[in-house]
Amino acid sequence: MLDFRLFTFMKLCELKSYTKTAECLHMTQPTVTQHIQYLERQYGVSLVEYHGKNVTLTPKGEQLYRFVMTMEADSERVKQILKEPEPEKRHMKFGATLTIGQYIMPPILAKYYTLHPNVQITMPVENTKRLLQRLNDGEIEFAMIEGYFDKHVYGHALLSYERFLAVCAPGNPLLQRTYKLDELCSYPLVIREKGSGTRDIFEHILNEHYLSIDDYEHILELGSFQVIKDLVCQGIGFTCAYEPVVKEEMKKGLLKEISIEKFSAEREFNFVYLKDSIFQKEYLQFYDFCMECFKSFH
């Protein structure tokens, strides 16, 4: 359990407003100020500063925020461990983005469960933004992420590099030649929803070409890769995805890679956890297991 003043500090970091923090925690604004001033005296550093009406964290404030976030998440993990009826029956909770959860993890989990049948595994499959929030809240221990995240805030280890490519159905005019990325804006784009790692990567590529998702005339946003692939296989526009997602369809000739100038590139899949967690060694043991599986599968 966090000191109540640290809890106030965390809420202020989240809301960036003394007034909103006071309202959320059902206390007066002067009380919020007193809590922050107490922490600043306790640690001997300035934690927050004003820029106009906006509250921002100082570098030391950012550092404390990360420490406290990890402490709170570890506290949640300790409570779960103590509630487990038998110590040897470990409950492992981690998250994965859709590409990794659906196309990378199944054989790894099958092998892990064969070796550790007493371990209970919970693996929510969600977009990058939601997984990072669940990690911050202590709901999961670590996450397998395909999208961008702040590497200064989180501990991380590289899982693999995967090709990111654009595909369409055979017979689509997009297969006739090599295109520039901006030439595709008039073709229907079938893409994952906002917050997904795949969408995030695609938007970063667009930014590198001075484009945005809004430049596309026809966009279909869907939360299921299978539905996306089914539509594209039927000749509805094109999509962008990591190679493991479309590998089987490409083998069968149902999808073909579109040739785009300065587009195809390898992107990172990462194992992400909270920095300085007391359980870091344990988390990295599972990471090592995943890496051994990657070697044996390839």
SVG drawing of the C-alpha trace seen along z (x, -y; Angstrom):
<svg xmlns="http://www.w3.org/2000/svg" viewBox="-15 -31 33 62">
<polyline fill="none" stroke="black" stroke-width="0.4" points="0.0,0.0 1.4,-3.4 1.7,-6.3 -1.4,-8.4 0.7,-11.3 2.3,-9.3 -1.1,-8.2 -2.0,-11.9 1.2,-12.5 0.3,-9.7 -3.2,-11.1 -1.7,-14.5 0.7,-13.0 -2.3,-11.4 -4.6,-14.5 -2.1,-17.3 -4.3,-19.5 -4.5,-20.3 -8.2,-21.1 -9.1,-17.9 -6.9,-15.8 -8.7,-17.4 -12.1,-16.6 -11.2,-13.1 -9.8,-12.3 -12.6,-14.2 -10.2,-16.6 -9.5,-20.3 -7.0,-21.8 -4.8,-23.1 -4.6,-19.5 -3.3,-18.3 -0.7,-21.1 0.3,-20.1 0.8,-16.5 3.1,-17.5 5.0,-19.9 5.5,-17.2 7.0,-14.9 9.3,-17.6 10.6,-18.3 10.9,-14.5 13.0,-13.9 14.7,-17.3 13.8,-17.9 11.2,-19.8 8.7,-17.4 6.3,-19.6 6.4,-23.0 4.0,-25.3 4.0,-26.4 1.1,-28.8 -1.8,-26.9 -0.3,-23.5 1.3,-21.3 4.3,-19.4 6.7,-17.0 10.4,-18.0 13.0,-15.4 13.1,-14.2 9.3,-14.1 9.3,-11.9 11.8,-9.6 9.7,-9.4 6.6,-8.7 8.3,-5.7 9.5,-4.4 6.1,-4.7 4.3,-3.2 6.6,-0.1 6.1,0.1 2.3,0.0 2.4,2.7 4.7,4.9 2.4,4.4 -0.5,5.8 1.6,8.7 2.6,9.5 -1.1,9.5 -1.9,12.0 1.0,14.3 -0.1,14.3 -3.7,15.2 -2.6,18.2 -3.6,21.4 -0.5,23.4 3.0,21.7 3.9,24.1 0.7,23.2 1.9,20.0 -0.6,17.7 1.2,15.8 -0.6,12.8 0.8,11.0 -0.5,9.4 0.2,9.4 -0.8,7.3 -2.9,9.1 -0.1,10.0 2.0,11.6 -0.8,13.1 -2.5,14.7 0.5,15.6 3.6,15.9 2.6,17.0 0.5,20.2 3.4,22.6 5.5,21.0 2.6,21.3 2.0,24.9 5.6,25.8 5.7,23.8 2.5,25.5 4.0,29.0 7.0,28.2 5.0,26.3 1.5,27.9 0.8,26.4 1.2,22.8 -2.1,21.0 -1.7,18.5 -3.8,15.5 -2.9,13.6 -5.3,10.8 -4.8,9.8 -5.3,6.1 -3.8,3.0 -0.6,1.4 -2.1,-1.5 -4.4,0.7 -1.6,3.1 0.7,0.4 -2.1,-1.0 -2.7,2.5 1.0,2.8 1.1,-0.5 -1.9,0.5 -0.4,3.8 -3.0,5.9 -0.4,7.7 3.3,8.5 4.7,7.8 3.6,7.4 4.6,8.5 4.3,5.4 4.6,4.7 4.0,1.0 5.9,-2.1 6.4,-2.8 8.6,-5.0 11.8,-3.1 13.0,-5.5 10.0,-4.7 9.8,-0.9 12.2,2.0 12.4,3.9 14.1,6.7 14.0,7.4 11.9,10.4 12.4,10.3 12.4,8.2 9.5,8.8 8.9,7.5 6.0,5.0 4.5,5.1 1.5,4.1 -0.6,6.8 -3.7,7.2 -5.5,9.9 -4.2,11.3 -5.5,9.4 -5.5,6.1 -4.1,3.3 -1.7,2.4 0.4,5.4 1.1,4.1 4.1,1.9 6.1,0.3 4.2,-2.5 5.1,-5.5 3.2,-5.5 1.1,-8.6 -0.2,-6.9 -2.1,-4.4 -4.2,-7.1 -7.0,-6.7 -7.3,-2.9 -9.4,-1.5 -7.3,-0.9 -8.4,1.8 -6.6,1.2 -6.7,2.0 -8.3,-0.4 -6.5,-3.3 -4.2,-2.3 -3.2,1.0 0.5,1.6 0.0,2.3 -1.9,-1.0 0.8,-2.8 3.6,-1.4 1.7,-2.3 1.1,-5.8 4.8,-6.3 5.7,-5.1 3.1,-7.6 4.7,-10.4 8.1,-9.5 6.6,-10.1 4.9,-13.4 1.5,-11.7 -1.2,-10.9 -4.1,-8.4 -6.5,-11.2 -5.0,-11.4 -6.7,-8.1 -10.1,-8.6 -11.6,-5.2 -10.8,-3.6 -12.2,-0.6 -11.2,-0.3 -11.6,3.2 -10.4,4.9 -10.0,8.4 -7.1,9.4 -9.1,12.3 -11.9,10.1 -9.3,7.7 -7.6,10.5 -11.0,12.0 -12.0,8.6 -8.7,8.0 -8.6,11.6 -12.0,10.8 -10.5,7.8 -11.5,5.0 -8.5,2.6 -5.2,3.4 -3.9,3.8 -0.6,3.5 0.5,6.1 3.5,8.0 4.6,11.0 3.5,13.6 -0.1,12.4 -0.3,12.9 2.2,15.7 -0.3,18.5 -2.4,16.5 0.7,15.5 1.8,19.2 -1.6,20.2 -1.5,17.3 -4.5,15.6 -2.5,12.4 0.4,10.8 2.9,8.2 2.6,4.8 5.9,3.2 6.2,-0.3 9.2,-2.6 11.0,-3.0 8.3,-1.1 9.0,2.4 11.2,2.6 11.8,4.7 10.1,3.6 10.7,4.6 8.6,6.9 9.5,6.2 9.1,7.8 8.1,4.9 8.0,4.7 8.1,2.0 11.6,0.7 13.2,1.8 10.5,4.3 11.5,6.7 10.2,9.4 12.3,8.4 14.5,11.5 11.5,13.8 10.0,11.9 13.2,12.2 13.3,16.0 10.1,16.2 11.7,13.9 14.7,16.3 12.3,19.2 10.6,17.3 13.9,16.7 14.9,20.4 11.6,21.2 12.2,18.7 15.5,20.4 14.0,23.9 11.0,22.8 13.3,21.1"/>
</svg>
